[in-house]
Amino acid sequence: MQNLLNDIDSEKLPEDISKKLNHALGYTMHVMECYQNIAVLNKLTNHAASEFQTNEFELHTYINSIITHCRTYAQTRRIQLCTNREAGYVSCRINEAMMTATLQCLLYKIIDITPREEHIDIRVSHTDGYWNLQISNSTYTEKRDSRSGQSILAGMPISYCRHFHIVKKIIRLHDGKITGRKKGRGIFIQISIPIHIPCRKDYCPITQYSVMNGYENTFPCKEQLSPKDKEASKGNKVPHVLLVMADTELSGYLHERFSKNFQVSVFDNPELVCSSPTQRNPDVIIVDETVNGIYGSELCSEIKADTCMCNIPVILLISLCDSESYLAHIGCGADKVELRMINVCKLKADIIALINHRAAQKERLKEFAAATLPANHSEKVSQGDSDAILIDKIQKCLEKNLSSEKYTVEMLCADIGMSRTAFYNRVKFIVGKSPTNYILSYKMGIAKTMLASRQYNVSEIATLLGYCDAKYFGKKFKEFYGISPMQYVRDVMG
């Protein structure tokens, strides 16, 4: 029915009929959501606490999403939903299916009770380890006094009481409590739930999956690191997320929530994003809608135009959720556009998905490099089979560790099973150059082949070959061939 109503072009209808059409659409959405909520609540009536799982949400964002869903139905009854929230950001852990169905059902019932042309006040706060939700309609004029009015269930129709009992049970599953008073058609309800629910299955399976599958990140070049950064990078095996935002409340909140799973850096100066040489390359960049007067879409375009950073996934945060706002940011180059009202669990999932996608691209690059390595890339061998076998072993080790910037000559010696001195002398005798220079020539040969294919950009090739960034790779390429990678593509390849 909703699809049929949506297909009607309301602009071609008389104004009074168009209003009735929109009114009917509002009721249709309400009926659909009610059926969904009833199905969830009925399913959870006998839900065991041992099966209870929670996910992390930003409190105000989550409550606002509930209110947004209910606002359409409230407007059909000419009822305003007025919200009041405390400043700042706070996390809460809830079972999304349960709590969403519960709060929507509760708010719909209060909308039904409230007389037309009135308003409903919704206040969100957090104190002493609890987050609190207060809902009251304008008809409830008595002060919040437990001695006035009736019990929340008194005077309710039987069908309403059943749903309130289920609501109460689900609130208790979250270790919370619900209280309220009713006076005539006026109603006041307060819900209090612990911010941190103990003894629950609250880990993020997506992040755990990423860690278990052996994520391997790229660290900065040693020459670009301070001694402090070098020490910190040794034990750091987690993905790096860069937050580009001047909103200190939002960046502080995200830094706190992400630090459990990622290494997090914050830039409030947009000019530093593409120019800072002291930071480890990020695996994902999250850009706010505006940063110190500069639009986030402009920053995304700048990042994607930079040969050193164009391969890094970018998430752009926007304030409005309408289609026009999303479409307006299509051309900025962002890999993902998300609402600025943060859903922590979904944002973490997006970060991991982008990182995994980039890792898959990296594997495809490795396969391409192995398949397109020139047959004559290996140095000519004239010293017999033993020398040829050694060179073959060396190339296999290099191919296996191609993208690791930390793979040193010492590690190569250990993999071959020779001392550093013996290995150095043997390689120098066979190919006429030191192991370090041989490794460099091996990588530069692959780089030249990949540039010639024109299938991959400089940033992708730098990542494959284990360089910290495209700038450093370009420097080594120019030192080796006497020409920059981009100039090689333009001048040599035509």
Beta strands, then each sheet from edge to edge (+ up, - down):
strand 1: 55-58
strand 2: 80-85
strand 3: 91-94
strand 4: 119-127
strand 5: 130-137
strand 6: 150-151
strand 7: 177-183
strand 8: 186-194
strand 9: 240-244
strand 10: 263-267
strand 11: 284-287
strand 12: 290-291
strand 13: 294-295
strand 14: 314-318
strand 15: 336-339
sheet 1: 1+ 3-
sheet 2: 2+ 4+ 5- 8+ 7- 6+
sheet 3: 10+ 9+ 11+ 14+ 15+
sheet 4: 12+ 13-
end
